[in-house]
């Protein structure tokens, strides 16, 4: 899809039986606009939604593994430069300066994890496959890309890893039956 705006934030949100991720995305973008009123937003989901928090809504093709919905953000974003955020986040301070910091690269994936006090998290329970396989400690919750060959190749690799997971998981220690987005991003980043 061709970009129609220069910069914006996307969120991939598909509701489940127990969680209303679209409502979470609305709260995320409400919190974003408290700090950045002119921010442009796009919801990527599996249903038509009309809400003032979303400047754009793009419809994805739902995948069997819901984590595999994430790579569709690259194809569906209406922005030339995109920051992808997770629905279960809130923005609690100004982040518009991220654009200046990030635009020097084609692709940036957040690493490590901090609590709201700024302390590095030592919790590794959900990171065993990353630790045991010496993969980069990436968190896809905040990902930036600009339209480029590098980011296009990265997202194609992510789609390929999800599609060929049975073969790839045989190469890993403690693989997940259905890979999480963080694990797939970590493998792609390693490659």
C-alpha positions as CSV (number, residue, x, y, z in Angstrom):
1,X,0.0,0.0,0.0
2,X,1.3,3.4,-0.9
3,X,2.0,5.9,1.9
4,X,-0.5,8.8,2.1
5,X,1.0,10.6,5.1
6,X,4.5,11.2,6.2
7,X,4.5,10.1,9.9
8,X,2.2,8.3,12.2
9,X,1.6,5.7,14.8
10,X,0.0,2.3,14.2
11,X,-1.5,-0.3,16.5
12,X,-2.5,-3.8,15.5
13,X,-5.5,-4.8,17.6
14,X,-7.7,-7.8,17.0
15,X,-10.3,-8.6,19.7
16,X,-10.4,-12.0,21.4
17,X,-13.2,-13.7,23.3
18,X,-11.8,-12.3,26.5
19,X,-10.0,-9.1,25.6
20,X,-11.2,-6.0,23.8
21,X,-7.9,-4.9,22.2
22,X,-9.6,-2.3,20.0
23,X,-10.8,-0.5,23.1
24,X,-7.3,-0.7,24.5
25,X,-5.9,0.8,21.2
26,X,-8.5,3.7,21.6
27,X,-7.1,4.4,25.1
28,X,-3.5,4.2,23.8
29,X,-4.2,6.8,21.1
30,X,-6.2,9.0,23.6
31,X,-3.1,9.0,25.9
32,X,-0.8,9.7,22.9
33,X,-2.9,12.7,21.8
34,X,-2.8,14.2,25.3
35,X,0.9,14.7,24.7
36,X,1.0,15.0,20.9
37,X,-2.4,16.4,19.8
38,X,-1.5,16.5,16.1
39,X,-0.3,12.8,16.0
40,X,-1.7,10.8,13.2
41,X,-2.9,7.3,14.0
42,X,-3.9,4.1,12.3
43,X,-5.7,1.1,13.7
44,X,-5.0,-2.2,12.0
45,X,-7.7,-4.7,12.8
46,X,-10.1,-7.3,11.4
47,X,-13.3,-5.2,11.5
48,X,-14.5,-1.8,10.4
49,X,-14.3,0.7,13.2
50,X,-15.2,4.4,13.3
51,X,-13.8,6.2,16.3
52,X,-12.2,9.7,16.5
53,X,-9.0,8.2,18.0
54,X,-8.3,6.5,14.6
55,X,-7.4,8.7,11.6
56,X,-7.1,5.6,9.5
57,X,-8.4,2.0,9.9
58,X,-6.9,-0.8,7.8
59,X,-8.3,-4.3,7.6
60,X,-5.9,-7.2,8.0
61,X,-6.4,-10.9,7.1
62,X,-6.6,-12.6,10.5
63,X,-4.0,-15.4,11.0
64,X,-4.4,-18.6,12.9
65,X,-1.6,-17.6,15.2
66,X,-2.8,-14.1,16.3
67,X,0.9,-13.0,16.8
68,X,1.3,-13.5,13.0
69,X,-1.1,-10.5,12.4
70,X,1.7,-8.1,13.4
71,X,3.8,-8.2,10.2
72,X,0.8,-7.0,8.2
73,X,1.5,-3.6,9.8
74,X,4.3,-3.0,7.4
75,X,2.1,-3.5,4.3
76,X,-1.0,-1.7,5.7
77,X,0.5,1.4,7.3
78,X,-0.6,4.6,5.6
79,X,2.6,6.4,6.7
80,X,6.1,6.7,5.1
81,X,7.5,6.6,8.7
82,X,5.8,4.5,11.2
83,X,6.0,3.9,14.9
84,X,4.1,0.7,15.9
85,X,2.8,0.6,19.5
86,X,1.1,-2.3,21.3
87,X,-2.5,-1.9,22.4
88,X,-1.8,-2.6,26.1
89,X,0.4,0.5,26.5
90,X,-0.3,4.1,27.6
91,X,1.7,7.1,26.7
92,X,2.5,9.0,29.9
93,X,4.9,11.7,28.6
94,X,5.9,13.5,25.5
95,X,7.3,11.2,22.7
96,X,7.2,13.4,19.6
97,X,11.0,13.7,19.9
98,X,11.2,10.0,19.0
99,X,10.8,10.9,15.3
100,X,14.0,12.9,15.4
101,X,15.9,10.2,17.2
102,X,14.7,7.3,15.1
103,X,14.7,8.6,11.6
104,X,18.4,8.2,11.2
105,X,17.8,4.5,10.7
106,X,15.6,2.4,8.4
107,X,14.3,0.2,11.3
108,X,14.5,0.3,15.1
109,X,13.2,-2.4,17.5
110,X,13.2,-1.7,21.2
111,X,15.4,-3.8,23.4
112,X,15.4,-4.5,27.1
113,X,12.6,-3.7,29.4
114,X,12.2,-1.1,32.2
115,X,9.6,-0.6,34.8
116,X,7.9,2.8,35.4
117,X,10.7,3.7,37.8
118,X,13.2,3.3,34.9
119,X,14.8,0.2,36.5
120,X,15.9,-2.5,34.1
121,X,13.7,-5.6,34.5
122,X,15.4,-8.7,35.7
123,X,12.2,-10.8,35.1
124,X,13.1,-13.5,32.5
125,X,10.2,-16.0,32.9
126,X,8.8,-15.3,29.4
127,X,12.2,-14.8,27.8
128,X,13.6,-18.4,28.2
129,X,13.6,-19.2,24.5
130,X,15.4,-15.9,23.8
131,X,18.0,-16.4,26.6
132,X,18.7,-20.1,25.9
133,X,19.2,-19.4,22.1
134,X,21.3,-16.3,22.6
135,X,18.9,-14.2,20.7
136,X,18.7,-10.4,20.9
137,X,16.5,-9.2,23.8
138,X,14.0,-7.4,21.5
139,X,10.5,-6.2,22.4
140,X,8.4,-5.5,19.4
141,X,6.1,-3.3,21.5
142,X,7.8,-0.2,20.1
143,X,9.1,-0.6,16.6
144,X,10.0,2.2,14.1
145,X,10.5,1.8,10.4
146,X,10.6,4.1,7.4
147,X,9.7,2.9,3.9
148,X,13.0,1.3,2.7
149,X,14.4,-1.8,1.3
150,X,15.9,-2.7,4.7
151,X,12.5,-2.6,6.5
152,X,10.8,-4.3,3.6
153,X,13.3,-7.2,3.8
154,X,12.9,-7.4,7.6
155,X,9.1,-7.7,7.4
156,X,9.4,-10.3,4.6
157,X,11.7,-12.3,6.8
158,X,9.2,-12.0,9.7
159,X,6.4,-13.4,7.5
160,X,8.7,-16.2,6.3
161,X,9.6,-17.2,9.9
162,X,5.9,-17.3,10.9
163,X,5.1,-19.3,7.8
164,X,8.0,-21.8,8.3
165,X,7.8,-22.0,12.1
166,X,7.7,-25.9,12.2
167,X,11.1,-26.0,10.5
168,X,12.6,-23.1,12.4
169,X,11.4,-24.3,15.9
170,X,13.3,-27.5,15.4
171,X,16.5,-25.5,15.4
172,X,15.8,-23.9,18.8
173,X,16.1,-24.9,22.5
174,X,12.8,-24.7,24.3
175,X,10.8,-23.5,21.2
176,X,7.2,-22.3,21.5
177,X,4.5,-24.2,19.7
178,X,3.2,-20.9,18.3
179,X,5.9,-18.3,18.2
180,X,5.5,-15.0,19.9
181,X,6.2,-11.8,18.0
182,X,9.2,-11.0,20.2
183,X,10.8,-14.4,19.4
184,X,10.2,-14.0,15.6
185,X,11.6,-10.4,15.7
186,X,14.6,-11.7,17.7
187,X,15.3,-14.4,15.1
188,X,14.9,-11.9,12.2
189,X,17.1,-9.3,14.0
190,X,19.8,-12.0,14.5
191,X,19.7,-12.9,10.8
